[in-house]
Amino acid sequence: MDKKDIGRKIKEFRKRKGLTQEQLAEIVHMHEKQISRIEAGIHFPTFDNFVKILEVLNVTLKDFDVSPQQLDLRERALHIIEQADNDDLLFYTPMLEVLQKCITKTNKHN
């Protein structure tokens, strides 16, 4: 799933719930423009904001058609991070940032 897919699904779930962008933004303590940019596929929500949006819209990651393999990998990665102490996180974070940059560059070339 990319930004556009996530934004499209959030918009779909928001409309099903009968909320405007402004109402959703107010409930999750975000600016309406942030919701607009997320729904337009311009930005990803932060993890915390994504969780808030999911809760308000009463949906789960499974509702986003994320494959079980992707969910499993996310759960494993989150578990590793949750179990890490500050020293571990100081070690993991730069590596994750480098990987993210590499992935972004690769996606731009494809």
C-alpha positions in Angstrom: 0.0 0.0 0.0 1.2 3.5 -0.8 0.2 6.9 0.4 -2.6 7.2 -2.2 -4.1 3.8 -1.2 -4.0 4.7 2.5 -5.5 8.2 1.8 -8.3 6.8 -0.4 -9.2 4.2 2.2 -9.2 6.8 5.1 -11.5 9.0 3.0 -13.8 6.1 2.2 -14.0 5.1 5.9 -14.5 8.7 7.0 -17.4 9.2 4.6 -19.0 5.9 5.7 -18.8 7.2 9.3 -20.5 10.5 8.1 -17.7 12.7 9.2 -16.2 15.7 7.4 -12.5 16.2 7.2 -12.9 19.1 9.7 -14.8 16.8 12.1 -12.2 14.0 11.9 -9.4 16.5 12.3 -11.0 17.9 15.5 -11.6 14.5 17.0 -8.0 13.3 16.4 -6.5 16.7 17.3 -5.0 17.4 13.8 -5.4 20.3 11.4 -8.0 19.8 8.7 -5.2 20.4 6.1 -3.3 17.4 7.4 -6.3 15.2 6.9 -6.8 16.6 3.4 -3.2 15.9 2.5 -3.4 12.4 3.9 -6.6 11.6 2.0 -5.0 13.1 -1.2 -2.1 10.8 -0.8 0.4 13.6 -0.4 1.5 12.6 3.1 1.4 9.5 5.3 -0.1 10.0 8.8 2.3 9.6 11.7 1.9 6.3 13.4 0.2 7.9 16.4 -2.2 9.8 14.2 -2.9 6.8 12.1 -3.9 4.8 15.2 -6.2 7.7 16.3 -7.8 7.8 12.9 -8.3 4.0 12.9 -9.9 4.2 16.3 -12.3 7.0 15.4 -13.3 5.4 12.1 -13.7 2.0 13.9 -11.5 0.2 11.5 -8.3 -1.9 11.7 -5.2 -2.4 9.5 -7.0 -5.5 8.1 -9.6 -3.1 6.6 -6.9 -1.6 4.5 -6.3 -4.8 2.6 -2.9 -5.3 4.1 -1.7 -8.8 3.5 -1.2 -11.1 6.4 2.5 -11.3 5.6 2.8 -7.5 5.8 0.9 -7.4 9.1 3.1 -10.2 10.5 6.3 -8.3 9.5 4.9 -5.1 11.0 4.0 -6.8 14.2 7.5 -8.4 14.4 9.2 -5.1 13.7 7.0 -3.3 16.3 7.7 -6.0 18.8 11.4 -5.6 18.4 11.2 -1.9 18.8 8.9 -2.1 21.8 11.3 -4.5 23.5 14.3 -2.3 22.8 16.0 -0.1 25.4 17.4 3.3 24.6 20.8 1.9 23.7 19.2 -0.5 21.2 17.1 2.3 19.7 20.2 4.5 19.3 21.7 1.6 17.3 18.5 0.7 15.3 17.4 4.2 14.3 20.3 5.3 12.0 20.1 1.9 10.3 16.3 2.3 9.7 16.8 5.8 8.4 19.4 4.6 5.9 17.1 1.8 4.8 14.2 4.2 4.4 16.3 6.5 2.2 17.5 3.6 0.0 13.9 2.4 -0.4 12.7 5.9 -1.3 15.4 6.3 -3.9 14.7 2.8 -5.4 10.9 3.6 -5.6 11.6 6.9 -7.4 13.7 5.1 -10.0 11.1 2.5 -10.7 
